[in-house]
Structure formats: C-alpha cells, structure tokens
C-alpha cells in the first residue's frame, strides 16, 4: 500500500510505500477509493490546537508522527479477518471513523465519538490518506447503495457533523429562523440537510460574498455578510427578531462575539467549529435569558446511518465538491489552508 504521511508540522506530506495490512479477528481491510479533505486534517498537519486560553501541540496529547490523516473514507472491502461477519470482499462501504474503545458507558450508549479513549481513523489510527485502512469491525461500515461515492465520502465527517448539530438544534418549527454561521463545507452541508428535513427559513452568515452566493444556490433563504461593525444588529434585522437557534460552524472569538448577543430568551448556540478562541459569558444574561451553549463534535454511528438513509431517499441535495487525484494532496492542503476551496475537496485514488 502507499500513503501520504505527515512527518513534520506544516511540511509537505511524504509518499510512503508499505506492505498491505492483513486483517485479524473481526478486522476488515478497505481499499480507499475516495477520501474527503477536512479542516481537522489541516489542524493536525499544522500540529497545534487553539484552545482559546492556550495552544496545545498534538505531541503533548500523545499523537505521534508520522501520521496518516484522512477520516472521510469510502472504498471497497479487500480482505476480512476470520471473525468478521456481515461483510464480504468486494462490498463498497462508507467507513464510520470515530472509533471509541467499545467498552465504556459512553460507547455502550452508542456515543463512540465522545469516548475518552477514542482512537479515530485518520487521527490515532492510520486513515484515508493511505490506499488501505484497517477497520476493527464490520459494524462501522455502511452501504451507500447507488450514491455518488465522492459525495458519500464527505458524509463521514462534514455531513455527519452538520447532521448531528442540527439534531441537537431541533425540533424547530419549519418557518422559524435558524441561523447558520459559515458557508464552507460544513455550513453548506447544514443548509442542504435542513432543507431535506423540511426547514423553510435558513439564514446564513459568512465573511465572503462569494460563499454567500454559493449558500443561496444551496438553499439559504437569507444571508448576512459578517464584515465590519454591527454584525449582531444585521443578523437580528435580517431574522426580524432576536434569534432562538444559531449553529456556528466557524466558532471562533469573532463569531461567538456577534452570535451571543443576537440570542432571544430561551435561545441556544450549537457550537461546532474548531477555529479556536474564547467567549466571555455574562452569567446574569445566561440565567435571565435561559440561554444554552451546546457543543457538538462529529456524530454517532446511528446518526451516520440515518444521514445515509436521508441521502438515499433523494431528499438530500449535493454540496459543491471537487474530486482530485490523491497524489495532488499537498496542493489540496495548501488550497484549503488559504481558504481557496468551494465546498469540499475529495481525494480520489488513482489506478496502481
């Protein structure tokens, strides 16, 4: 197998040739045909998490280089361990990457993405920047049927993350405004999922007029350009009243600062993005307003299954994406770092 690995922070990924993995026990080997490129990959490539009050290196939390990144994985089963069931060689499957320990209360409750001992693919296990991945059990494999494989790969993170955040924000009356902050891959996923679930009042906020145009094409009903002063007032004026539900797919100091004062009594912000920063919270306002700040990271295995079924139903529109050869990965990482990507990039495996 070959893979593109991070050896040093922010340096070009190096192509590495290794022997193909051999499955044991319940393991399944998937030959990766498509792998979406995510901002999380960019963060791990740079090697630093912005925690707001401090910056934390990946080395300090036990993530050792070289790393094979990539967690939006779709491909074909090429080998199965002796104890693997419900899957056969030749099956095309989407891979749920947010693997937990499988034994703790969190995992038993179906929330492996929140496991404190989690070992996700593309982070603590080799991921989809390799030609093959080892999946510990067939339960993490999802049949996507006739869905476009490049688009379906993005459901494993950007789609799932948006879907899980929306589920935390609902139920909401279809005509009540939901404000979506950020019109990148995550935000666009949020728009098309809200539409598919029957929502009729989606207000999108972004710093880019070009991305707001893309958001409108995707189904946003109203948009707000978040440059300059008085962004909070512009959001409230656009909605027509203080806002009850905001999903912040950027979630940095700037977006948190203009979202929080836009909340109505009983309002909530679903905080999704990991761009770093801090929010100073007036405690009296929290209590008097009965406000909620809800964190949301990726999503559960069942939520990914539900999302795929939603896509299979034909209700879920495609977000913009660009499929490029996996050998162009360093150029793709550079473009993503510069903010020069519309929607999503999907890395496509080339013939051997």
C-alpha positions in Angstrom: 0.0 0.0 0.0 1.0 3.6 -0.3 0.2 6.5 1.9 0.9 10.2 2.3 2.1 10.9 5.8 2.8 13.9 8.0 6.4 13.7 9.3 6.9 17.3 10.3 4.4 20.0 11.1 3.3 22.1 8.1 5.8 20.4 5.8 4.8 18.6 2.6 3.3 15.1 3.1 5.6 12.3 2.0 4.6 9.4 0.0 5.4 6.1 1.7 5.2 2.5 0.4 4.4 -0.3 2.9 3.1 -3.8 2.8 -0.7 -4.2 2.6 -2.3 -4.7 6.0 -3.5 -8.2 6.9 -6.7 -8.3 9.0 -7.0 -10.4 12.2 -10.0 -11.2 14.3 -13.0 -9.1 13.3 -11.0 -6.6 11.3 -11.9 -5.5 7.8 -9.4 -4.0 5.3 -10.9 -1.4 3.0 -9.2 -0.2 -0.2 -9.8 3.5 -0.2 -11.3 4.9 -3.4 -12.3 8.3 -2.0 -11.3 10.4 1.0 -12.6 13.8 1.8 -10.3 16.6 2.9 -11.3 18.2 6.2 -10.2 21.3 8.2 -9.3 18.8 11.0 -6.7 17.3 8.7 -5.3 20.8 8.3 -5.1 21.3 12.1 -3.4 18.0 12.6 -1.0 18.8 9.8 0.0 22.0 11.5 0.2 20.2 14.8 -1.4 22.8 17.0 -4.9 23.0 18.6 -6.0 26.6 19.5 -7.8 26.0 22.9 -8.6 29.7 23.4 -6.6 30.3 26.5 -3.6 28.3 25.2 -2.3 26.4 22.3 -1.7 22.7 22.6 0.6 20.6 20.4 -0.6 17.2 19.2 2.6 15.7 20.7 1.5 16.8 24.1 -1.7 14.7 23.8 0.2 11.6 22.6 -0.3 11.9 18.8 3.0 10.8 17.3 4.2 11.5 13.8 4.3 10.2 11.2 0.5 10.5 10.8 -1.6 9.1 8.0 -4.6 11.5 8.1 -8.0 11.3 6.4 -11.3 10.3 8.0 -13.9 10.8 5.3 -13.3 7.4 3.8 -15.2 5.3 1.3 -13.9 2.2 -0.5 -14.0 -1.5 -1.3 -13.6 -4.3 1.1 -10.5 -6.3 0.0 -9.8 -8.6 3.0 -11.6 -9.7 6.1 -10.5 -11.3 9.3 -11.6 -14.8 10.3 -14.2 -13.5 12.8 -15.6 -10.8 10.5 -19.3 -11.1 9.7 -22.0 -9.3 7.7 -19.4 -8.2 5.0 -17.7 -9.7 2.1 -14.8 -8.9 -0.2 -16.0 -6.6 -3.0 -18.5 -4.7 -0.9 -18.4 -0.9 -1.3 -18.8 0.8 2.0 -18.6 4.2 3.8 -16.4 4.0 6.9 -17.5 5.4 10.3 -14.2 6.8 11.5 -15.0 8.0 15.1 -14.0 4.8 16.9 -14.2 4.5 20.6 -12.9 1.9 23.0 -16.1 -0.1 22.6 -16.3 -0.9 26.3 -17.0 2.2 28.3 -20.5 3.5 29.2 -20.2 6.2 26.5 -19.5 3.6 23.8 -22.2 1.3 25.1 -24.7 4.2 24.8 -23.8 4.5 21.1 -21.7 7.6 21.5 -18.3 6.3 20.5 -17.4 9.8 19.1 -17.4 11.0 22.7 -15.2 8.2 24.1 -12.3 9.5 26.2 -10.2 6.6 25.0 -11.2 7.0 21.4 -8.9 6.1 18.5 -10.4 7.6 15.4 -9.2 6.7 11.9 -7.0 9.4 10.4 -6.0 10.6 13.9 -4.9 7.9 16.2 -5.2 5.1 13.6 -4.0 5.4 10.0 -6.6 6.9 7.8 -7.7 7.5 4.3 -4.6 9.3 3.1 -3.4 5.7 2.7 -4.6 3.4 -0.1 -5.9 1.0 2.6 -7.4 1.3 6.1 -8.0 -1.3 8.7 -11.5 -1.1 10.3 -11.8 -3.1 13.6 -15.3 -4.3 13.0 -17.9 -4.5 10.1 -20.4 -2.6 12.2 -18.5 0.6 11.2 -19.2 0.0 7.5 -22.3 1.5 5.9 -23.7 0.5 2.5 -24.3 3.7 0.4 -26.0 2.0 -2.4 -26.1 4.0 -5.6 -24.9 7.3 -4.1 -22.1 9.2 -5.8 -19.1 7.7 -3.9 -17.1 11.0 -3.8 -20.0 12.9 -2.3 -20.9 10.0 0.0 -17.3 10.0 1.4 -18.0 13.6 2.8 -20.9 12.3 4.9 -18.5 10.6 7.3 -17.4 14.0 8.8 -18.8 17.2 7.2 -22.2 15.7 6.6 -22.4 13.8 9.9 -21.1 16.8 11.9 -23.7 19.1 10.4 -26.5 16.4 10.8 -25.6 15.8 14.5 -25.6 19.6 15.2 -28.9 20.1 13.5 -30.4 17.2 15.6 -29.3 19.0 18.7 -31.0 22.2 17.5 -34.3 20.5 16.6 -37.2 20.4 16.9 -37.8 23.8 15.4 -40.9 25.0 13.6 -40.1 24.8 9.8 -40.7 28.6 9.4 -38.7 29.7 12.4 -35.3 31.1 11.5 -32.2 29.0 12.0 -29.0 31.0 11.6 -26.1 29.1 10.1 -22.7 30.7 10.6 -20.1 29.7 8.0 -20.7 28.8 4.3 -17.8 26.4 3.9 -18.2 22.6 3.5 -19.8 22.2 7.0 -22.2 25.1 6.5 -23.3 24.0 3.1 -23.9 20.5 4.4 -26.0 22.1 7.2 -28.1 24.0 4.6 -28.9 21.0 2.4 -29.7 18.9 5.4 -32.0 21.5 6.9 -33.7 21.7 3.5 -34.0 17.9 3.3 -35.6 17.9 6.8 -38.2 20.4 5.6 -36.9 23.7 7.1 -38.0 26.9 5.3 -36.1 29.7 7.0 -32.3 29.3 6.8 -30.2 32.5 7.4 -26.5 32.1 6.5 -23.7 34.3 7.8 -20.2 34.5 6.3 -17.4 36.9 5.7 -17.3 36.1 1.9 -19.8 37.4 -0.6 -18.8 34.7 -3.0 -19.5 32.0 -0.4 -22.9 33.6 0.5 -23.8 33.3 -3.2 -23.0 29.6 -3.1 -25.0 29.3 0.1 -28.0 30.9 -1.6 -27.6 28.5 -4.5 -27.6 25.6 -2.0 -30.9 26.8 -0.4 -30.2 29.6 2.0 -33.3 31.9 2.2 -31.4 35.0 3.5 -27.8 35.9 4.0 -25.7 38.3 6.2 -22.2 39.5 5.3 -20.3 39.4 8.6 -17.6 42.0 7.9 -17.5 45.4 9.6 -19.4 46.6 12.6 -22.9 45.8 13.9 -23.0 42.2 12.7 -25.3 41.3 15.5 -27.8 44.0 14.5 -27.7 42.9 10.9 -28.4 39.3 11.9 -31.4 40.4 14.2 -32.7 42.7 11.5 -32.5 40.0 8.8 -34.3 37.5 11.0 -36.8 40.1 12.2 -36.3 39.5 15.9 -33.7 38.1 18.3 -32.7 34.5 17.3 -33.7 31.3 19.1 -31.3 28.9 17.2 -27.8 29.5 15.9 -25.5 26.8 14.6 -21.9 28.2 14.5 -19.8 26.1 12.1 -16.9 28.5 12.5 -16.9 29.0 16.3 -14.1 31.4 16.9 -13.8 34.5 19.1 -15.4 36.8 16.4 -18.4 34.6 15.5 -19.1 33.8 19.2 -19.0 37.6 20.0 -21.6 38.5 17.4 -23.8 35.4 17.9 -24.3 35.5 21.7 -25.9 39.0 21.9 -28.2 38.0 19.0 -30.0 35.4 21.1 -33.6 35.6 22.2 -34.7 34.5 25.6 -34.6 30.7 25.5 -32.1 30.9 22.6 -29.2 28.5 22.0 -26.0 28.4 20.1 -24.8 25.0 18.8 -21.0 25.5 18.8 -19.4 23.2 16.1 -16.4 24.8 14.5 -12.9 24.4 15.9 -11.2 27.6 14.8 -10.3 28.5 18.3 -10.9 31.5 20.5 -12.8 32.5 23.6 -16.2 33.9 24.6 -16.7 35.9 27.8 -20.1 35.0 29.1 -22.2 37.3 31.2 -23.6 34.9 33.8 -26.7 37.1 34.7 -27.6 37.2 31.0 -27.3 33.4 30.8 -29.7 32.9 33.7 -32.2 35.7 32.9 -32.3 34.7 29.2 -32.4 30.9 30.0 -29.8 30.6 27.3 -27.9 27.5 26.1 -24.4 27.0 24.7 -24.2 23.4 23.3 -21.0 21.9 22.0 -21.2 19.4 19.1 -18.5 17.2 17.7 -18.9 14.8 14.8 -21.8 12.4 15.5 -22.8 8.9 16.4 -22.7 5.8 14.2 -26.5 5.7 14.2 -26.6 9.3 13.1 -24.4 8.5 10.1 -26.6 5.6 9.2 -29.6 8.0 9.4 -27.9 10.6 7.2 -27.0 8.0 4.6 -30.7 6.9 4.5 -31.7 10.5 4.1 -29.4 10.8 1.1 -30.7 7.5 -0.3 -34.2 8.9 -0.1 -33.3 11.5 -2.8 -34.2 14.4 -0.5 -30.6 15.5 0.2 -29.0 17.8 -2.4 -25.3 17.6 -3.2 -22.9 20.2 -1.9 -20.2 21.5 -4.3 -17.2 19.3 -4.3 -14.1 18.8 -6.4 -12.6 15.3 -6.9 -8.8 15.3 -7.5 -6.1 12.7 -7.6 -4.8 11.7 -4.2 -1.3 12.4 -5.5 -2.2 16.1 -5.6 -2.8 16.1 -1.8 -0.1 18.7 -1.0 -1.6 21.2 -3.4 -5.1 20.5 -1.9 -3.8 21.0 1.6 -2.3 24.4 0.6 -5.5 25.5 -1.1 -7.6 24.6 2.0 -5.2 26.4 4.2 -5.6 29.5 2.0 -9.4 29.3 2.1 -9.5 28.7 -1.7 -11.9 25.8 -1.6 -15.6 26.0 -2.5 -17.4 23.3 -0.6 -15.3 20.2 -0.3 -12.2 18.5 -1.9 -12.3 14.7 -2.2 -9.1 12.8 -2.9 -9.6 10.1 -5.4 -7.3 7.0 -5.5 -5.5 6.5 -8.8 -5.0 3.2 -10.5 -1.9 1.3 -9.3 
